[in-house]
């Protein structure tokens, strides 16, 4: 993924990040899934340095996708077809 995906993911609100993490969890490999479950967990256990690197390199950029609307350059949450603006336009 490019830096644009990482930057867009860093701009997510906490609720958007949680929703995207839950979506990404379904297709994550074992290592990534464990990290995501730890982030979403109630115990608030912090990530190790190694886990942070995996999160930043693989998980975080996957939290956003290009909007599916023709010509739109914005990002949508992982698992969603349209960005917030296009979702209104296309009745989603």
Beta strands, then each sheet from edge to edge (+ up, - down):
strand 1: 64-66
strand 2: 75-77
sheet 1: 1+ 2-
end
